[in-house]
Amino acid sequence: MDTYDAIVVGSGINSLVGAALLSRSGWKVCVLERNAWLGGNIRTAEVTEPGFLHDLYAGWHPLFTGSEAYALLKADLTERGLEYLNTEYPTASYFPDGSAAFLSTSQENNKKHFEELAPGDGAAWEQVVAGFMANASLGFGLMGTELWSWSGLKFAGKELRRLGVDGALEFGAELLSSSRHWLTETFSSPRVHGLLAPWVLHTGLGPDQTGSGFMNKLIAVALQLSGMPVPRGGGARLTEALASLIRGHGGRLETECHVDSVEVNGGQAVGVRVRGQLIRARRAVICNVTPQQLYLQLLDRSVVPERFAGRARRFRYGRGDMQIHIAMSEPPRWRGNDARLLRTAMVHVTSGLDGVSRAVNEAERGLLPAEPTIVLGQPLAVDPSRAPQGKWILWIQLQELPSRPVGDAAGKIATGDGSWTESLREQFADRVVERLCECIPNLGSAMRKRHVISPGDLARTNINLVGGDPYAGASTADQFFLLRPLPGLPRHRTPIAKLYHIGASTHPGAGLHGASGLMVAKELLGPAGCRKLHTRAGLR
């Protein structure tokens, strides 16, 4: 019978960050993963042809490289071969007329570009950045602080004293605003609206939803600050470095190891059962799962208060997600010949703010969007090692899809019983590729092979992605900040002593940042342990 200080269920970024920090602090840690690979939504594989390294699922790491978790672990990860690469142009939007708008890592260049798009928009962007940075401690702090805790109360008190009541109320209103309101009130150019609006999709929201304005602004400023970094050689290099760090400090990581249940004795978690065998935990069991898995499956119903079981049943999931991975025999030739596009990490192909809004509305009504927002990633714009010399990779994401489609907004694809069959998956992928061929005339002739992942495929691959929701739970206002994961459980503790809940279903939500794993590790290590972490990393 094995015994550890902490057992971590699931091996996503939050699990590996938490396990790495605990292991490095002297804890004996075990990470158990049901899939054949570590990393959860981080996976690099040659799914098209040999030599083409595709980042399946998550593909971009700006939230991680800008996080406290990375600052604490950077030296150890670099020592284990992790190297981040970046580009001057993290994002652009490509419009139907062949024009494009760009966001770079240069404040001056962005100001100049926005001013060219509409007089006054350059100055408006400068004011947005200055205003956000004046409140950066609050904006980023909300996403990185255990809100319902002493540290959260101290954080709130400090910011209230700094802002005053009027300032705090103004920030509260900003926090609840929609992306449409923020964009149209701030910028005149529809091109700027179309450049920034698609980024709310990466938070699981739409541009007309409450809270999307704040998230839109946060991401836009973060892109200018951090760019769009990726690990050299594929996202799995981050997973490998974290796993190496954990093993180097005596930790154990097991794949193809499904956890059947969390064992509770005397009101506290004492371990987990795997294939009927008990693996004991002396100090903590940390579960990177959805609320429904934790409270309705892993725990015996006798130990779960009914009010939390009921709330777990009502936890909602968001829209589905599709990915298309394409290997090309040559780089794309974008119509319009703007050379900056080949140096841009992520291009949104969109008709603008209203186009994003329309596609979100169609998806939320159960329809396949007639013109979805195409998120087109170009990993080789950042890391040329991902494909043979002279070749190219496209990483395509569609975030405006119903989990079970009831119809097609264009009236051309029969959706059957709503299941994501192979036929439905490929027909919708054809729609996306045909539209891209209008933007990239050589795409058809240069495409060597494609690999499509539907919402149904996502759900089967990762049980946290219910219905193909890549964010493991709707990020709407009723399931965010103090209401995530569940009302009455606004932090990473659970009603069971020594049992902790992390992952995208918990605060601060989805994103490759490792924040919830970090928060739990800091709580378990206590103030003295946290000081040692910061001292070792050279942080205050």
N, C-alpha and C positions, 0 to 999 in steps of 0.2 A: 504494500500500500504506500503510494508516493505522498509526500507532504511538502507543501510549499508555503512561503509567506503570502504570496498572492497568486491567484489563478485568473487569467484573462480569457474570456470567451469571445472568439473572433479576432482576426488579425488585421483589421483595417488600420488606417493611419493613427486614429486615436488610441487604439490598443497598443500599437508598436511604440508610440511616443511615451505613453504611460509606463509600459513595461521597461523601456530603455532607461527612463529616469529612475525607476525603482531599482532595477538591476544595478545600475551604476552607483546607487546609494547603499548597496549591500544587501538588498532583499533577494531572496531566492524566488524566482518568478517562472511561471509556466504559461505559455500562450497556446491555446487550442483552436484550430481552424478546420472547419468542415470541408473546405475545398482542397484541391490538390496543390494550390499555391498560396503563399503568404501575400498579404497586402490588401485584401478586400477589393475595392474598386481600382486599385493600382495593379495593372498587369501589362507586361510587354511581351508580345508574341509575334512570330512570323506567320500570320494567318493568311497571307496572300501568296507570296513567293519567298524562297530563301533569300536572306540578306535584307529584306524589308522589315524593319522593326516598328511594329504598330503598337502604340499605347492604347490598349483596350480600356474602355470606360473613362476614368479620369486621365487627363493628359497634360495639365498645365499646373504649375506650382507657385504662383505669386503669393497666395495666402500663406503657404508654408514658409517661404523664404523671408517673409515679412513678420513672422510670428515669434513670440517669446520662446516657443518650443525649439525652433531652429537656432535661435541665439544661444540657448542652453546646451544644445547638442552639436553645434556646428563643428567645433574642433574635432570631436570624436568621429563624426560622419566624414569629414574631409580626410581624416587619417585613414579611413576605410575606403577611400576611392571615390566618394561622392563629389561630383563637380557640376555646378550649375552654369548654364550658358544662357545668354539673353540677346535681345535685339532692340534696336532703337524704336521700332514700330510694333508695339504690342497688339494693336487692333486697328481695324478699318471697317467701314461699311461700303459695299459696292451696290450701286443703284441701277435700276433698269435701263437708264440712258447711257450706261457705260462710265459714268463718273464715279468718284470715290471720295470719301472723307476719312481722315486719319487722326489717330491720337498717338503721339510719340511720348518718349520719356523726357522731352525737353519742354519746360514751361514756356520758354520764349517762342519755340517753333509752334507750339499749340496755339499760343496767343495770336501769332501771325496768321496761321492757317484758318482759325476761326474767324478772324477779322476779314479775311478774304472771302469767306463764305457769306458773311453778313456784317456790315458795319456795326460795331458795338459788341459783337459776340466775343471778340478777343478780350476786351476789357471785362466782359461778363464772366468769362472763364477764369480770368485772373482773380476776380472777386470771389468766385466759387472756391478756388483753391485756398485763397487767403482766409476766407471765412471758415472753411472746414479745418484748416490747420490750426486756427485759433482755438478750435474745440476738439482737436485731435485726441486729446487725452480722454474726452468723453465719448467721441465716436468710436474709436478703436477699443476703448476701455469697456464699453457695453458688450463687445463681442468677446472679450478676453477675461472677464471677471465673473466669479461665482456670485451672481447677483443676490441670492437669498442667503446671505452669510454675513459674518462680522466684517469681512473684507469688503463685501458688497455694500453694507451700510456705511462703512468708512468712505468708500469710493463715492457713494451718493451724497454724503454729507460734505465732502470736499468740493464736489462739483457744484452743489447748491450754494455753498459759500462763495465760490468763484463767480458763478453766474448771477446770483440773486434770484429772487422769485420771478421777476419779469423775464429774465434771461432763460430760466429753467422752463417756464411755460412756453416761451417762444421755441425752444429746442424741442419740447414735447409736441408742439404743432408740426414742426419740421419732421419729426420722427413718424408722424401719422400721414404725411402727405403722399400723394401718388406721383409716380414718375411723370405722367402726362402733365400734371400741374407744375411740377418743378421745371421740366424742360420748356414748356410753352411760356411760362412766366419769366424764364431766365434768358432764353436764347431766341433770336428771331429766325434763324436759318432752319428750314426743314432738314437740311443735310446734317446739322449738328444733332437735331432730334433723332434722326435715323442712325447716327453714329453711336449715340449713347443708349437709346431705348432698348436695343436687343440685350443689353447686359442684365436687365432685370430678370430675363429668362434663366440666367445662371444662378439665381437665388430661388427659383421655383415659383416666382410671382409673375404677374403680368403688369403692363404699364399703367393700368387703371386701378390697381388694387392698393388698399391702405398699406403704407409702409414701404412701397416700392420706390418712392422718391428718395428717401434717406439711403436705402441700399444702393440705388443707382448712383447717387453722389459718392458714397463711400467707395464703391468699386472703381468709378471713373478716376478719382483722385489716387487710389491705390495703384492703378495701372500706370499713371504718370510717374509715381514714386518708385514702383518696383519693376515695371515692365512685365514680360511674360516668360519668366525663367523656366527651363526644363533641365533635368539631369542629362549629362552627356551619356548617350547609349541607351536611353529609355527610362521611363518612370520607375521601372523595377529596380533601378540602381539605388533609389531611396530605400525601398523595402529591404534590399540586400544589405545595405549599410546598417540599418536599424537592427536587422536580425543578427548581423555579425556582432554588433555592440552588445546585444542581449546575451548571446551565447558566450561572448568573451568574458562576461561577468557571471557565468555559471547558470544562465537561464536556459530554459528548454522551450522549443517551439515545435509543435506537432501539426502536420497537415493531415487531411482525410480523417479527421477526428471529430465526429459529431457529438456534442454534449446533449445528453438526454434530459438532464434535470439539474437544478441547483439544490443541494442538500441543506436543509435547515434543521437546527436542533436548538431548543431552548431560546427561540426567538432570534437566532443569529445564523448567518450563512457559515457552514463549516467545510464546504467543498462542492464538487460537482460529480455527477455520475456519467461515465463513459462506458458504453457496452456493459452496463451493469456493475462496473467497478467504481469504487469511490476514490477520487483523488482529493486529498484534504488540503484545506487552506487555513493557515493559522491566523492570518490578519485581514484578508480581504478576498472577495470574489468580485470581479469586475466584468460586467456583461456589455458587450458592444452589440446590442440587438434592438429591435423595436419594442415599444411598450407591450404590444400584444404577445410577442414571443416571451417577454420576461414574466408578465403577470398572468398570462393565460396558458402558457405552455411549460416554461422551465420551472416555475414554482408550483408546488402543490396548492390547490385551491384553498385548503384549510388554513394556510398561513397568509393569504392575501386578503386584506380588508375588502369587503364587497364594493365600497365606494371607489376604490382604485381599480378593481377588476372592471367595473362598469365604465369608468373613464377610459381605460385601455381599450375596451371594445369600441368606444366612440372615436378613438384616434383616427384621423383621416389621412389619406394619402393623396398626393398631387397627380399632375399629368404624367403620362408615359413619355419615354425617351427612346429614340432610335439612333443608332450609329452606323455609318457607312465608312469602311476603311478601303482606300483605293491605292494600288501600286501603279505608278506611271513610268513609262519608258523615257520621259523627258519632263522638264518643268512645265507648268501651265503657261499658256500665252493668254493673259487676260485681255479681253476686248477693251480698247482704250489705251493700251500700252503704257500704263502708268508704272514705271519701274519700281516704285515703292511697294507695290502689291506683293512682289516676290520677296520682299524683305519683311513682310508683315506676318506675325505669328498667327493671328486669328482674324479672319475676314467674315463679317456677317453679310450675307446676300439678302437684301431686303428692299422693299419699296418705301420703308420709313416707319415712323411712329404708328400711323394708322394701320399699316400692314402687319406690324407685330400685334397690335391690339386685336385686329380682325382674326388672325390665326389663333390667338389664345382663346378668343370667344368661341370659335368653331370647335376647338379641341375640348373645351369645357362643356360644350353641348353634345359631346360624343361624336363629333364629325372629324373625318380626316381633312385637314386644312387644304384648301385649293392651292394656296401659295404659302407654305410654311417658311418661317425664318430659317435660312440655312446657315448654320454655324460651321464655317470651313476653316479648320486648323491646318497650318502648313509647318509641320515639325522641322523640315529641312531648312526653313528660313532661320531657324535658331541653331539646330544641331545637324550638320551635314552627315554625321556618322550613321544616321538612321536608315540609309539606303545606299546601294552601290553608286559609284561616281556617275554623275550625269542623269541619274534617275530621281524620282520624286514620290512623295507620299501625301495623300490627303486624308485628314481626320475630320469626318463630317458628323455633326450632331443635329438632331431634330428634337426640340424640347416642347413642341406644341402638339402632342399626340394624346388621344384618349387611350386609357388602359384597355377599354373594350369598345371599339368603334361601333356605332349604330348606323352610320351612313358616311357618305363622302360629300363634302361641300361642293366639289366640282361635278358631282353626279356621274362619275366615270368608273369608279371602282366599286364592285360589289363586296360588302363587308361580311356577308354571311351571318353567322351567329355571334360575331364580335370577337372571336378568337383570333389571335395573331398567328395565322397559318403561314407556312412558307410562301404560298402564293400571294397572300395579302402583303406580307413583308416585302417581297420582291417587286410587286406592282407599285407600291408606294415609293420604294427606292428608285424605280424607273422614273417616276414623276420628278423626283429630286434631281437625278442625274440629267434628265432631259433639260430641265431648267438651267442647270449648271453649264451644259453645253452651249447655251446661248451666251454665257458670260466668259467661258473658256473654250474657244472654238476647237482647240486641239485635244480636248478631253477624250472624245470618242476614239480617236486614232491612237492616243498615247496610253489609254487605259489597258493595263496588262491583266488585272484581276481585281475583283471587289469582294468584300466580306461584309455582310449586313447583319446587324444585331437589332432585333425588334424589342418592344417593351416586354413581350412574352418571354423572349430569350433572356432578357435581363432578370426578370423575376425568377426564372428557373435557375439561373446561375448564382444569384445572391438573394437569399431569403429575406434580407433586409429591404430589398427594392420591390416592395409589394406593388403589383400591377405595373411594374416597370418604372416606378417613380424613382429617379436617381438620387433624390434627396431624402428618402426614407421617412416621408411625412410631409404633408402640406405645410408650407411656411407662412401661412396667412396669419393675420394679427391675433387670432384666437388660439394659435399654436406656436407662439414665438416669445422670446425673452422669458419673463416670469411664468408664462403659460406653457412652456416647453420643458419636459415632454407632456406633463399632465397638470391640470389645475390641482393645487394642493401638494404637488411634488415639483417645486420649481428649482430643484438643484439635482446634483448627481447622487445624493443619498437616496435610499429607498426605505420603506417601512420596516425592512429587515436589517438588523444590525450587521455590519461588516459586508453588506451587499451594495454594490455601486453600479450605476447605470450610465454608460457613455455612448458616444456615437452620434451619427447625424440626426437621430430622432430626439436628441437632447440638446440643451443650450450649448453653444450658440448656433446650432443647426448644421446644415450640410456645408461642405467645402473642405478642401484638402489643407487643413490647418493644424490638426492635432490638439485643438484647444480643450476639448472635454477630457481627453486623456491626461493632459497637463494639469488641469484643475484637480482631478482626483489624485494624481500623484503628489501634488503639493499638499493636499489635505492629509494624505496618509503620512507624509514625511514630517509634517508639522513645521512650525516657524524655524526651528534650528536646522532642519534638513533643507528647507528652502533657501536659507542663507548660504548653506554650503554649496547648493547648486549654483546660485548666482555668483558667489565668490570664485568658484572654479571656472565659470564662463567669463569672468571679468566684468560682470554686470553689477550695478548697484542694487 
